Structures are given as structure tokens and as C-alpha cells.
């Protein structure tokens, strides 16, 4: 399954080098000509979101500094990004974190390591639902 993301960008916010590289490589095989833009902090993501448009964002919960859930809240409270489809990723399953993520506006919630076909489905579905 490939995504209909011709000439668009996906934002990946992941601080772990191995997880980030794995996600970029896995998504590159599923995203047609979409570019995966990878940053390692929420602060870097905010700076990018202020000046660039993205089709969707994949955000790790556990980030240094501003957490992934705080970034999600910032995205939803900002006019230019409030409808951006967001998939929250985490290593440790927590029902509380999952509930907070959805209450804060996440479109999907997945455990890592991600199955790339399933991840592509959730990204595509979130983008279609946002249109």
C-alpha cells in the first residue's frame, strides 16, 4: 500500500537515532515521492511547523524538553496546524497516555516498533479524514 502523497512532506519527530532511521527507511518504501522530514525535538518541530506545510506528523511521546504530548497540544492550539493529521508513537503502552493523546487531538496511536504497512494505512486514513 502506498500513500497518495506525491510531492508532499511528512514530519517525523523522534529523538532516538535508531528508531528515527528505521521509520524514515520504512516510510520511504510506502510514501511514493513524499519526503519524510525528521527532527529530534519538539522545539525543532515547532520551528519547522511555523514555516513549512506538512501532510501529516508522526510524533514520539517521549522527547527531550517539550514532550510529544505537549507538542500535540501546541499543534492543535495553533491555527495554521490545528487540522494536521497526527499519529502518536510510543514504546511503552499506557492506557492513560493513549487516552491523553486522543483527548489532545491525536488521529492515531501506535506502539513501536511500527509495522510499516499498518503505519502507512493510518497515515493515509488520517490524511483522507482531514480533507
WOBELWO-V218511 format. One record per backbone hydrogen bond with DSSP energy under -0.5 kcal/mol. NH is the residue of the N-H (numbers start at 1). CO is the residue of the C=O. If there is no record, write none. Layout:
nh,co
NH,CO
NH,CO
This chain:
nh,co
3,30
5,3
8,5
10,35
11,56
12,10
12,37
13,11
13,58
14,12
14,39
20,16
21,17
22,18
23,19
24,20
25,21
26,22
27,23
28,24
29,25
30,27
31,27
34,31
35,8
37,10
37,35
38,36
39,12
39,37
42,64
42,66
45,41
46,42
47,43
48,44
49,45
50,46
51,47
51,48
52,48
55,9
56,9
57,85
58,11
59,57
59,87
60,13
61,89
63,61
68,61
69,61
71,67
72,68
73,69
74,70
75,71
76,72
77,73
78,74
78,75
79,77
81,78
82,78
84,81
85,55
87,57
88,86
88,108
89,59
90,110
93,91
98,94
99,95
100,96
101,97
102,98
103,99
104,100
105,102
106,101
107,86
108,86
110,88
112,90
116,114
119,115
120,116
121,117
122,118
123,119
124,120
125,121
126,122
127,123
128,124
129,125
130,126
131,127
131,128
